[in-house]
Amino acid sequence: YVHVDADPSPWPVRGAGLWWRHESLKFFDKSLQSIGSRIVYRKGNLVEQVMDVILSSGAKALHFNLQLEPWHHDRDLALESAVVSVGLDVRKFTAMVMKFEPWEAKGQGPTKRPKREPLPPLRRLVSPKDWPWSMELAELGYGRTGGRKIPPGFRQFNEKRQAMLNANLADPKEDDWAHEMKSFWPMGEHAAMRRLEEWLKDAAWGCYFPPGLHPKDEVGGRFRADKAWTAMLSPYLRFGDLSPRYVDWRVCQVLPQEMRHLFLKRVVWRDKAYSQLYRCPDSHSVSIRPHYEHETWSGTRLQLRRWQRGETGFPLVDAAMRQLWKVGWMCNHLRHVTAQFLIEHLDLSWKDGFAWYDYTLVDTDVAINAMMWQMGGHSGIGSWNFVMHPIYAGKKVDPEGHFVRRWLPELRHLPTEYIHCPWEAPAGTRISAQVLVNGAYWQRVIEDLISARLQHQRNVIAVRKRFPEYVDKDGNEVIRLKNGQVLHLDVRDDIRENDEENITLMMTADDPRSAIRRNLGTTKGVHSGMIYEEAKKFEALYDAFDGAPRRPQLTRSRDRAKERALRRNQHGELIAGA
């Protein structure tokens, strides 16, 4: 393993992801030692260090797995060329994707990779007579996690706290920001396979189906935040503890077609994300739809800090953000909720969210983060056609409030009726529950969700009006790629109309006086159904990368009366102009 001092990646692995890499390397090294081998650790230029290890160990060939990011792919090609130049054999393997590699143009790569049974585990490896010199893993510094709370400037660790931890003079619960991660995540290949098998049992029972699409719908489906019903395999896949092709093989062994399709299409999104990054290598920091680079954002740095720290005053958002900081992960549904709250309600750039996720996720991945954040920020190849409501999403994914109470202990005594809207609890209830909205729990960072949405909508539409050359006749958008290819891209319904006063609610009325407001049944399937439908449409988007221009799509027919009836303000009244 070579730590590259001058990493070519614009977003080198850091934060929670760097801690995971440290643990992953540690467990992989133990696994290799059990069969007579080990990892050689080096620092410096990758090609130079690998060549030195090859020559000093007397190796006859180089076998390696291809990396997927464009800057790492170029480096892989340089390494291959250097090894071949000294007369040694090179074998490259496809290990990080499930179906296709980023550089495979549609129709040119394997249309269907054959599913082969995994090879039997190795029992013994032949070791070189003289091992090349190696650093210790600790010298790389990946495992340094000393620090309290959230450090400024995306620092990896606090020097003072780290020194105290090294000297056993600190309390890990207080002075180690990764303390809860270390107890939450079992590490290594064996742990990853155990988690896969646990999830397969839950999925076979029916937990993974979207709500409303399975007879066992009353269990809440995979969107439940208070249940471990999502696979939770993403960090293992990201850092190579688990092969996506092994997951594909095992899932096809166990699950029936309908259930495995729901899951595997999300795994193959990783392949599509890397394909997008390969063709748009600056998509991690530059809007794919170029006019959105000129969008005005009205959110403040204070609002961003409160979002990062889980102090927005909206319990589901805050619980998810605190879970993210503590264990480096949240389920996909909550990533939608928190991302759309940042963009649609706080009117802060997707780039702020991308940077924070990159720092705090154990499954941090430039390609996937860029794809999903750009979709949420209206500037990606795709665009979601719904907006999550921070209160009603909670009533669906955490109906009893267990998730909120787990991560917001200051609300643990609050009755379930008010767990997702504590500001509505009577003063006596808040006092008896030891909840002070302006003390123990933060006031809401914004109070009028509809006004906040409208402000963001005006900023988006202002960009579209300023750059009409990117707006098609039907209200959708067009961009031209560097190769001359023209893409016709969907836009959310309300934005497509360029109407500053009408917004798609895709969320229920927000009337605090309504008795049904806190009734889970009124929101059954609303958010999950939309995500399911949008995901199906998303699968077709990447056909645009096949080298042929897409035909402009006709405007989708809609029941106008039904759609306008959904457009209501926070008191359940029709919005002006609807």
Backbone torsions as a table, in degrees:
resi	resn	phi	psi	omega
1	TYR	NA	130.6	-178.8
2	VAL	-116.5	120.7	169.7
3	HIS	-83.2	117.0	-176.2
4	VAL	-88.9	118.7	-178.9
5	ASP	-61.7	-43.5	179.4
6	ALA	-104.3	73.7	-177.5
7	ASP	-61.9	126.7	-179.4
8	PRO	-70.1	-13.8	-179.3
9	SER	-70.7	134.4	174.0
10	PRO	-69.1	-15.2	178.4
11	TRP	-131.4	72.7	177.2
12	PRO	-57.7	148.9	-179.3
13	VAL	-59.5	134.1	-176.7
14	ARG	-149.6	-179.7	174.3
15	GLY	55.2	-132.5	-176.9
16	ALA	-63.2	-35.2	179.0
17	GLY	-64.8	-36.2	179.3
18	LEU	-69.1	-38.1	175.1
19	TRP	-61.2	-43.7	179.9
20	TRP	-61.2	-42.5	179.4
21	ARG	-59.4	-40.8	178.0
22	HIS	-59.0	-49.2	-178.5
23	GLU	-66.4	-39.0	-179.9
24	SER	-63.1	-44.8	177.4
25	LEU	-62.8	-40.2	-178.7
26	LYS	-61.7	-45.5	-178.7
27	PHE	-73.1	-33.7	177.3
28	PHE	-66.8	-38.7	178.0
29	ASP	-62.4	-42.6	177.2
30	LYS	-61.5	-40.3	179.0
31	SER	-63.6	-41.9	178.9
32	LEU	-66.6	-39.9	-180.0
33	GLN	-63.2	-29.7	179.9
34	SER	-68.9	-16.8	178.0
35	ILE	-118.2	21.6	171.4
36	GLY	89.5	17.1	179.9
37	SER	-129.0	-169.1	-179.6
38	ARG	-171.4	170.0	174.9
39	ILE	-95.0	136.5	171.1
40	VAL	-97.3	122.2	-178.5
41	TYR	-100.8	133.3	178.0
42	ARG	-138.6	164.4	170.9
43	LYS	-126.7	147.2	176.0
44	GLY	131.4	-152.5	178.6
45	ASN	-76.5	129.1	-173.2
46	LEU	-60.8	-49.8	-177.2
47	VAL	-60.8	-44.0	-178.2
48	GLU	-64.7	-43.8	-176.5
49	GLN	-70.5	-40.3	178.0
50	VAL	-64.9	-41.5	178.7
51	MET	-62.5	-38.5	179.2
52	ASP	-64.9	-42.3	179.3
53	VAL	-65.4	-41.6	179.8
54	ILE	-61.0	-48.0	-175.0
55	LEU	-71.8	-39.4	-177.6
56	SER	-75.0	-22.0	-179.7
57	SER	-94.5	-10.3	-178.5
58	GLY	76.3	22.2	-179.6
59	ALA	-63.8	148.5	-179.0
60	LYS	-102.7	-12.5	-177.3
61	ALA	-157.2	161.8	175.2
62	LEU	-119.9	122.7	174.1
63	HIS	-114.6	129.3	179.0
64	PHE	-152.2	155.7	176.8
65	ASN	-87.5	136.2	-179.2
66	LEU	-72.3	135.4	172.3
67	GLN	-87.6	162.4	-165.6
68	LEU	-108.2	-27.3	-178.9
69	GLU	-66.5	144.5	-174.9
70	PRO	-58.7	-38.4	-179.4
71	TRP	-71.0	-31.9	176.3
72	HIS	-79.1	-30.1	176.6
73	HIS	-64.1	-41.8	177.2
74	ASP	-60.5	-39.2	179.7
75	ARG	-67.8	-37.9	176.5
76	ASP	-60.7	-41.0	179.4
77	LEU	-64.8	-38.8	178.3
78	ALA	-65.8	-39.0	178.3
79	LEU	-64.8	-44.7	179.0
80	GLU	-59.2	-43.8	-179.3
81	SER	-62.7	-41.1	-178.6
82	ALA	-66.2	-40.1	-178.9
83	VAL	-69.8	-42.8	179.2
84	VAL	-62.3	-33.7	-176.5
85	SER	-65.5	-20.7	178.0
86	VAL	-101.1	13.5	172.7
87	GLY	84.0	17.3	179.9
88	LEU	-101.2	155.8	179.1
89	ASP	-81.1	149.5	176.4
90	VAL	-130.6	132.6	173.0
91	ARG	-126.3	127.4	-179.2
92	LYS	-109.4	145.2	-175.5
93	PHE	-127.7	145.7	174.6
94	THR	-91.4	105.4	-174.5
95	ALA	-127.8	-18.6	-171.2
96	MET	-98.0	-6.2	179.1
97	VAL	-120.6	162.6	-179.5
98	MET	-94.7	-39.9	-172.8
99	LYS	-119.5	-47.7	-173.7
100	PHE	-149.0	154.2	178.6
101	GLU	-92.1	156.4	-171.8
102	PRO	-59.0	-35.4	-174.1
103	TRP	-83.9	-0.7	177.4
104	GLU	-82.2	109.9	176.2
105	ALA	-68.6	150.7	-177.5
106	LYS	-59.7	129.6	178.7
107	GLY	89.5	-9.5	-178.6
108	GLN	-103.4	-31.2	178.3
109	GLY	-85.8	-177.3	178.0
110	PRO	-61.4	125.9	-179.1
111	THR	-69.5	-29.6	179.5
112	LYS	-152.7	109.2	-179.9
113	ARG	-70.8	132.4	-178.6
114	PRO	-65.5	139.9	175.8
115	LYS	-85.3	116.3	178.9
116	ARG	-112.0	146.9	175.3
117	GLU	-64.6	140.5	178.9
118	PRO	-58.1	147.1	176.1
119	LEU	-66.9	150.4	176.9
120	PRO	-63.4	148.2	-178.8
121	PRO	-62.8	145.8	178.1
122	LEU	-69.6	142.0	177.5
123	ARG	-100.3	-27.7	-177.8
124	ARG	-158.6	141.1	174.4
125	LEU	-115.4	144.8	177.0
126	VAL	-78.6	126.2	-178.5
127	SER	-94.7	150.7	175.1
128	PRO	-67.2	154.9	-179.7
129	LYS	-61.8	-43.6	177.6
130	ASP	-124.1	118.2	180.0
131	TRP	-71.5	138.8	172.5
132	PRO	-63.1	156.1	179.8
133	TRP	-64.8	152.8	-176.5
134	SER	-146.3	145.1	169.5
135	MET	-77.2	169.1	169.9
136	GLU	-87.2	148.2	179.4
137	LEU	-56.1	-39.3	-177.7
138	ALA	-61.1	-27.7	-178.6
139	GLU	-68.3	-19.4	177.5
140	LEU	-72.6	-23.0	176.2
141	GLY	82.9	8.2	-176.7
142	TYR	-69.6	-26.1	-175.3
143	GLY	-91.2	9.0	-180.0
144	ARG	-80.1	112.7	-175.7
145	THR	-132.3	24.0	179.1
146	GLY	-68.3	133.2	178.2
147	GLY	157.1	152.2	177.2
148	ARG	-109.4	138.6	177.0
149	LYS	56.7	-145.9	-173.9
150	ILE	-103.5	115.3	-177.0
151	PRO	-73.8	151.1	177.8
152	PRO	-74.4	152.8	171.9
153	GLY	69.4	22.6	177.6
154	PHE	56.9	35.5	178.1
155	ARG	-68.4	151.3	179.8
156	GLN	-78.2	-35.8	-178.7
157	PHE	-161.1	163.0	175.3
158	ASN	-97.1	123.4	-173.6
159	GLU	-58.9	-42.4	-178.1
160	LYS	-65.5	-48.2	-179.3
161	ARG	-64.3	-37.0	-179.6
162	GLN	-66.2	-41.1	178.3
163	ALA	-62.6	-38.9	178.6
164	MET	-66.7	-40.2	177.3
165	LEU	-63.8	-42.9	-179.6
166	ASN	-62.8	-31.1	-178.5
167	ALA	-93.6	7.5	-178.4
168	ASN	57.7	35.7	-180.0
169	LEU	-108.7	4.6	-176.8
170	ALA	-122.2	158.4	175.5
171	ASP	-90.6	113.9	-177.8
172	PRO	-56.3	-32.5	179.3
173	LYS	-63.1	-28.7	-177.2
174	GLU	-102.3	-32.0	-169.1
175	ASP	-113.1	8.5	178.1
176	ASP	-126.0	108.9	-175.2
177	TRP	-67.1	-18.1	179.7
178	ALA	-97.5	11.5	-174.5
179	HIS	-56.5	-46.3	-177.3
180	GLU	-73.4	-32.3	175.6
181	MET	-59.3	-41.5	-175.7
182	LYS	-65.1	-29.1	177.7
183	SER	-91.6	-22.1	-176.6
184	PHE	-79.6	-38.9	-172.3
185	TRP	-105.0	117.7	166.3
186	PRO	-73.9	138.9	-170.3
187	MET	-110.6	157.1	173.3
188	GLY	99.5	170.5	-176.5
189	GLU	-62.7	-42.6	-178.3
190	HIS	-64.9	-38.8	177.6
191	ALA	-65.5	-39.2	178.7
192	ALA	-62.8	-42.3	179.8
193	MET	-68.8	-35.7	175.8
194	ARG	-61.9	-43.7	-179.8
195	ARG	-63.5	-40.2	177.6
196	LEU	-59.3	-45.3	-178.6
197	GLU	-67.6	-37.3	176.8
198	GLU	-61.9	-44.2	-179.4
199	TRP	-67.1	-38.5	179.0
200	LEU	-59.3	-36.9	177.3
201	LYS	-64.3	-46.1	178.6
202	ASP	-62.8	-42.7	-178.7
203	ALA	-65.3	-39.5	178.9
204	ALA	-64.0	-31.6	177.0
205	TRP	-71.0	-26.6	177.1
206	GLY	121.3	5.5	-175.7
207	CYS	-67.7	-26.3	-170.7
208	TYR	-84.6	-12.4	-179.2
209	PHE	-63.8	146.0	172.5
210	PRO	-64.7	143.2	177.2
211	PRO	-55.8	142.2	179.6
212	GLY	89.0	-6.7	-176.7
213	LEU	-119.1	17.0	-177.1
214	HIS	-154.2	145.6	179.6
215	PRO	-57.3	-27.4	-179.6
216	LYS	-89.7	31.2	-174.6
217	ASP	-58.3	-26.1	-177.3
218	GLU	-63.0	-16.5	179.5
219	VAL	-77.1	-15.1	173.6
220	GLY	100.7	-11.1	175.3
221	GLY	71.7	-172.8	-173.9
222	ARG	-72.8	-6.4	-178.5
223	PHE	-85.4	-2.6	-178.8
224	ARG	-67.2	123.4	178.6
225	ALA	-78.0	-23.5	-176.3
226	ASP	-91.6	5.7	179.2
227	LYS	-126.3	149.9	177.6
228	ALA	-90.2	56.8	-174.3
229	TRP	-101.1	-5.6	167.9
230	THR	-85.6	162.4	-170.4
231	ALA	-67.6	-33.5	-178.5
232	MET	55.7	39.3	179.4
233	LEU	-104.9	-7.3	-170.1
234	SER	-56.6	-43.9	179.5
235	PRO	-67.9	-33.0	177.4
236	TYR	-65.9	-39.3	176.8
237	LEU	-68.7	-40.4	-176.3
238	ARG	-61.7	-41.2	-173.8
239	PHE	-105.5	14.3	171.3
240	GLY	81.8	10.0	175.2
241	ASP	-69.6	-23.4	-177.5
242	LEU	-140.1	135.5	-179.3
243	SER	-85.8	131.0	176.4
244	PRO	-62.4	-28.4	179.1
245	ARG	-74.3	-31.4	172.9
246	TYR	-67.5	-41.6	177.8
247	VAL	-59.9	-45.6	178.2
248	ASP	-56.6	-48.2	-178.5
249	TRP	-62.6	-44.9	-176.2
250	ARG	-70.0	-41.2	179.2
251	VAL	-63.1	-41.2	178.8
252	CYS	-67.1	-25.6	176.2
253	GLN	-70.5	-36.9	-166.1
254	VAL	-101.2	-42.5	-169.0
255	LEU	-98.9	148.3	173.5
256	PRO	-68.6	165.2	-169.7
257	GLN	-56.0	-46.3	-174.7
258	GLU	-63.3	-43.2	-178.7
259	MET	-70.6	-42.2	-177.8
260	ARG	-68.9	-30.2	178.1
261	HIS	-63.5	-41.7	179.5
262	LEU	-57.4	-39.4	-177.4
263	PHE	-82.3	-48.5	-172.2
264	LEU	-67.4	-27.7	177.8
265	LYS	-67.4	-24.3	175.5
266	ARG	-78.8	-31.4	175.0
267	VAL	-68.1	-38.1	-179.5
268	VAL	-72.2	-16.4	172.2
269	TRP	-58.7	-30.1	175.8
270	ARG	-59.1	-44.8	178.8
271	ASP	-59.8	-42.5	-178.4
272	LYS	-68.3	-35.2	178.3
273	ALA	-64.9	-42.5	177.7
274	TYR	-67.0	-34.2	176.7
275	SER	-63.3	-41.8	177.9
276	GLN	-64.1	-45.5	-179.3
277	LEU	-62.6	-37.7	180.0
278	TYR	-63.3	-36.4	-178.9
279	ARG	-89.6	-22.9	177.8
280	CYS	-127.8	72.3	-169.2
281	PRO	-66.9	-12.1	176.8
282	ASP	-104.3	15.6	-176.8
283	SER	-68.2	-11.1	175.9
284	HIS	-72.9	-16.7	-176.8
285	SER	-140.4	-6.4	-178.6
286	VAL	-128.4	132.9	-179.3
287	SER	-62.2	132.2	177.8
288	ILE	-65.8	-38.4	171.5
289	ARG	-87.2	102.2	-164.1
290	PRO	-61.5	-26.4	-177.6
291	HIS	-66.6	-23.5	-179.7
292	TYR	-75.0	-6.9	171.2
293	GLU	-65.6	-17.4	-177.3
294	HIS	-102.6	10.5	-179.2
295	GLU	-69.8	142.2	175.4
296	THR	-89.7	134.6	178.7
297	TRP	-116.6	125.4	-174.3
298	SER	-95.2	-6.4	179.8
299	GLY	-67.1	160.4	-176.3
300	THR	-109.8	162.9	176.7
301	ARG	-64.8	-33.2	177.5
302	LEU	-64.3	-42.8	177.4
303	GLN	-62.7	-38.8	177.5
304	LEU	-61.9	-44.5	179.9
305	ARG	-62.9	-39.2	179.9
306	ARG	-68.4	-35.7	174.7
307	TRP	-65.1	-45.6	-179.6
308	GLN	-61.0	-38.2	-174.5
309	ARG	-89.6	-1.0	-177.5
310	GLY	69.3	46.7	-178.0
311	GLU	-130.5	37.5	-178.0
312	THR	-82.8	-17.7	-175.8
313	GLY	91.9	-3.9	175.5
314	PHE	-104.8	110.0	-167.7
315	PRO	-54.7	-44.0	-177.2
316	LEU	-65.2	-43.5	178.4
317	VAL	-61.3	-46.0	-177.1
318	ASP	-67.8	-40.1	178.7
319	ALA	-63.1	-41.7	-180.0
320	ALA	-65.1	-42.0	-178.7
321	MET	-70.2	-32.6	176.6
322	ARG	-73.9	-36.1	173.4
323	GLN	-60.7	-42.6	178.9
324	LEU	-57.9	-45.4	-178.6
325	TRP	-68.8	-39.4	-174.6
326	LYS	-75.3	-43.0	-174.4
327	VAL	-119.3	-2.5	174.2
328	GLY	76.4	25.1	-174.8
329	TRP	-161.6	151.1	164.8
330	MET	-150.0	158.2	-177.7
331	CYS	-69.5	162.3	-174.5
332	ASN	-59.7	-38.5	-179.3
333	HIS	-60.8	-42.9	-180.0
334	LEU	-72.2	-25.6	174.1
335	ARG	-64.9	-36.6	174.2
336	HIS	-63.6	-48.8	-176.2
337	VAL	-59.4	-50.1	-176.8
338	THR	-69.6	-37.7	-180.0
339	ALA	-67.3	-43.5	-178.8
340	GLN	-72.2	-28.4	174.4
341	PHE	-64.6	-41.9	179.3
342	LEU	-63.5	-46.0	-173.2
343	ILE	-82.1	-53.5	-170.7
344	GLU	-78.8	-31.7	-175.8
345	HIS	-103.7	-43.6	178.9
346	LEU	-85.7	-13.2	179.8
347	ASP	55.6	50.9	175.2
348	LEU	-114.2	149.5	-172.0
349	SER	-64.9	145.8	174.4
350	TRP	-58.7	-25.3	-178.8
351	LYS	-67.2	-32.5	175.4
352	ASP	-65.4	-42.1	178.3
353	GLY	-67.5	-40.8	178.5
354	PHE	-57.7	-47.5	-177.4
355	ALA	-61.9	-39.8	-178.4
356	TRP	-70.3	-44.0	177.0
357	TYR	-62.0	-39.4	179.1
358	ASP	-59.6	-33.9	-176.7
359	TYR	-83.5	-31.3	-168.5
360	THR	-107.3	-16.4	-177.8
361	LEU	-84.0	135.2	172.9
362	VAL	-72.9	-21.4	176.0
363	ASP	-100.7	29.2	-177.7
364	THR	-50.7	132.5	-175.1
365	ASP	-153.2	115.9	-175.7
366	VAL	-57.2	-44.1	-175.0
367	ALA	-65.1	-50.2	-176.8
368	ILE	-69.5	-42.9	178.5
369	ASN	-59.6	-44.3	-179.1
370	ALA	-62.8	-45.0	-178.4
371	MET	-62.0	-48.8	-174.0
372	MET	-72.4	-40.7	179.8
373	TRP	-68.4	-37.0	177.4
374	GLN	-67.0	-36.2	176.3
375	MET	-63.5	-41.5	177.6
376	GLY	-67.5	-29.4	-178.4
377	GLY	-92.7	13.9	176.2
378	HIS	72.7	-0.6	-169.4
379	SER	-108.3	5.6	-176.2
380	GLY	-93.4	-177.2	175.5
381	ILE	-60.5	-40.0	175.6
382	GLY	-110.3	172.6	178.9
383	SER	-152.5	127.2	-179.1
384	TRP	-68.1	143.8	-177.6
385	ASN	-105.2	32.0	178.3
386	PHE	-149.6	163.5	174.9
387	VAL	-133.6	128.1	-179.1
388	MET	-75.9	138.4	173.4
389	HIS	-91.0	125.1	-173.2
390	PRO	-66.7	-16.6	178.9
391	ILE	-96.0	-49.7	-175.6
392	TYR	-72.4	-27.4	172.1
393	ALA	-60.4	-38.1	179.3
394	GLY	-63.5	-37.3	-177.8
395	LYS	-70.2	-21.4	177.7
396	LYS	-89.0	-45.3	-172.4
397	VAL	-89.1	-15.4	-178.6
398	ASP	-143.6	62.1	-170.2
399	PRO	-62.1	-30.6	-179.5
400	GLU	-97.3	-4.5	177.6
401	GLY	81.9	11.1	-177.3
402	HIS	-64.7	-39.4	-179.8
403	PHE	-65.5	-45.0	179.1
404	VAL	-62.0	-44.4	-179.1
405	ARG	-65.2	-31.7	179.2
406	ARG	-64.0	-41.5	-173.5
407	TRP	-104.1	-13.7	174.3
408	LEU	-122.8	74.3	-176.3
409	PRO	-60.3	-20.0	178.3
410	GLU	-66.8	-14.6	177.9
411	LEU	-106.7	8.8	-169.4
412	ARG	-64.5	-23.7	-178.9
413	HIS	-94.3	0.8	-177.5
414	LEU	-76.2	136.9	177.7
415	PRO	-58.7	149.5	-177.7
416	THR	-57.4	-33.4	-179.1
417	GLU	-56.1	-30.7	-175.2
418	TYR	-114.2	7.5	-171.7
419	ILE	-64.3	-28.2	179.4
420	HIS	-99.5	0.2	177.4
421	CYS	-149.4	65.8	-173.0
422	PRO	-61.8	-24.3	-179.9
423	TRP	-66.5	-18.3	-179.5
424	GLU	-88.7	-11.2	179.7
425	ALA	-67.2	138.7	175.7
426	PRO	-57.1	153.4	-177.2
427	ALA	-55.7	-41.1	-179.9
428	GLY	-63.8	-37.8	178.4
429	THR	-65.6	-42.5	179.7
430	ARG	-64.9	-39.7	-179.8
431	ILE	-65.7	-45.7	-179.3
432	SER	-66.7	-27.7	178.1
433	ALA	-88.4	3.3	179.8
434	GLN	59.9	38.8	178.8
435	VAL	-116.3	118.5	172.8
436	LEU	-114.4	112.9	-172.9
437	VAL	-60.0	-28.4	179.5
438	ASN	-103.2	16.3	-178.9
439	GLY	-135.7	-82.8	-177.8
440	ALA	-66.7	-28.3	177.4
441	TYR	-132.2	144.3	-172.4
442	TRP	-69.0	147.7	167.8
443	GLN	-66.8	158.6	178.9
444	ARG	-65.1	136.8	-179.4
445	VAL	-69.1	-27.9	169.3
446	ILE	-139.1	149.8	-178.4
447	GLU	-109.8	-36.0	-178.3
448	ASP	-99.1	96.8	-176.3
449	LEU	-66.3	-36.7	-179.0
450	ILE	-67.0	-44.4	178.5
451	SER	-61.5	-38.6	178.2
452	ALA	-64.7	-41.9	177.8
453	ARG	-61.7	-43.8	-179.0
454	LEU	-63.5	-37.3	177.9
455	GLN	-62.8	-44.2	177.7
456	HIS	-63.6	-41.3	-179.8
457	GLN	-61.4	-40.9	179.1
458	ARG	-61.8	-39.1	179.5
459	ASN	-66.4	-38.2	178.6
460	VAL	-66.8	-46.8	-177.6
461	ILE	-67.3	-31.5	177.1
462	ALA	-61.2	-38.3	177.7
463	VAL	-65.4	-43.7	-179.3
464	ARG	-63.2	-38.0	178.9
465	LYS	-72.9	-29.9	180.0
466	ARG	-74.3	-30.0	-178.2
467	PHE	-123.5	69.7	-176.2
468	PRO	-64.8	-18.9	-180.0
469	GLU	-64.9	-17.1	178.2
470	TYR	-95.3	-1.4	-177.3
471	VAL	-105.4	124.6	-179.3
472	ASP	-80.3	170.8	-177.3
473	LYS	-61.9	-33.1	-178.3
474	ASP	-85.5	4.5	179.4
475	GLY	92.7	-13.8	172.8
476	ASN	-75.5	-175.9	-173.4
477	GLU	-123.2	157.2	179.2
478	VAL	-128.7	144.5	171.7
479	ILE	-136.1	156.5	178.2
480	ARG	-114.9	123.5	179.2
481	LEU	-79.1	169.0	-177.1
482	LYS	-61.9	-27.2	179.8
483	ASN	-84.9	7.3	179.3
484	GLY	90.0	-7.9	-178.8
485	GLN	-67.9	136.2	179.1
486	VAL	-104.0	126.8	178.3
487	LEU	-109.7	134.9	174.4
488	HIS	-102.9	116.9	-169.2
489	LEU	-116.1	139.6	179.6
490	ASP	-70.7	152.6	177.1
491	VAL	-129.7	147.4	178.5
492	ARG	-57.4	145.8	-169.5
493	ASP	-52.9	-49.8	-175.4
494	ASP	-68.4	-34.5	178.2
495	ILE	-69.7	-36.4	-179.3
496	ARG	-59.2	-30.2	-178.9
497	GLU	-80.8	-7.3	-178.0
498	ASN	53.7	38.5	-179.7
499	ASP	-105.0	114.6	-174.8
500	GLU	-76.2	-15.5	-175.3
501	GLU	-102.8	-16.1	-179.8
502	ASN	-106.0	127.2	176.9
503	ILE	-125.1	147.2	174.5
504	THR	-74.9	120.1	-179.2
505	LEU	-72.7	-56.1	-175.4
506	MET	46.0	35.3	-180.0
507	MET	-162.1	154.8	-171.1
508	THR	-83.8	164.5	-178.3
509	ALA	-58.2	149.1	-171.5
510	ASP	-114.2	46.5	-177.0
511	ASP	-88.3	111.6	-176.9
512	PRO	-66.1	-14.6	-179.0
513	ARG	-88.2	-9.1	-173.6
514	SER	-78.9	130.1	178.6
515	ALA	-70.1	-29.6	-178.4
516	ILE	-82.9	-3.9	-176.5
517	ARG	-60.7	-34.7	-177.5
518	ARG	-100.1	16.3	179.4
519	ASN	-92.3	115.1	-177.3
520	LEU	-58.0	-32.4	-176.6
521	GLY	-61.4	-28.2	-178.2
522	THR	-70.4	-17.2	-177.7
523	THR	-112.8	8.2	-173.4
524	LYS	-57.2	118.6	173.2
525	GLY	80.6	-3.5	-174.7
526	VAL	-63.3	-61.1	-177.4
527	HIS	-68.1	-45.4	-175.3
528	SER	-64.3	-39.0	178.9
529	GLY	-62.6	-40.3	179.5
530	MET	-65.9	-42.5	179.6
531	ILE	-61.8	-40.9	-179.1
532	TYR	-62.5	-45.4	-180.0
533	GLU	-66.1	-41.3	179.4
534	GLU	-65.2	-36.8	179.6
535	ALA	-63.9	-37.6	178.9
536	LYS	-64.2	-41.2	178.8
537	LYS	-67.2	-34.4	-176.6
538	PHE	-63.2	-30.1	-176.8
539	GLU	-59.4	-28.0	-176.7
540	ALA	-86.6	-10.4	-172.1
541	LEU	-63.1	-37.4	-170.9
542	TYR	-82.0	3.6	167.9
543	ASP	-64.7	-18.8	179.9
544	ALA	-64.7	-16.4	-179.3
545	PHE	-91.1	14.2	-176.3
546	ASP	-84.1	1.3	176.5
547	GLY	95.3	-8.2	179.6
548	ALA	-113.9	136.4	179.4
549	PRO	-61.1	141.3	176.2
550	ARG	-81.7	147.4	175.1
551	ARG	-74.8	141.9	176.9
552	PRO	-58.6	136.1	-179.7
553	GLN	-88.7	143.7	175.3
554	LEU	-71.4	152.9	177.4
555	THR	-60.7	133.6	-179.7
556	ARG	-66.3	135.2	176.4
557	SER	-69.4	141.0	-178.5
558	ARG	-141.4	153.7	173.9
559	ASP	-83.0	98.0	-171.4
560	ARG	-62.5	-41.0	-178.2
561	ALA	-63.3	-41.2	-179.5
562	LYS	-65.8	-42.1	-178.7
563	GLU	-65.1	-43.3	-178.2
564	ARG	-68.1	-30.2	178.1
565	ALA	-65.4	-23.6	178.9
566	LEU	-80.3	-17.7	-174.8
567	ARG	-84.3	91.4	-178.6
568	ARG	-127.6	154.6	-179.1
569	ASN	-85.2	-170.2	-173.7
570	GLN	-69.0	-12.3	177.4
571	HIS	-103.3	11.0	177.6
572	GLY	82.3	7.3	-179.2
573	GLU	-94.4	152.6	177.2
574	LEU	-62.6	137.0	177.0
575	ILE	-70.7	143.3	179.5
576	ALA	-55.8	132.6	178.6
577	GLY	90.7	-6.0	-178.8
578	ALA	-78.9	NA	NA
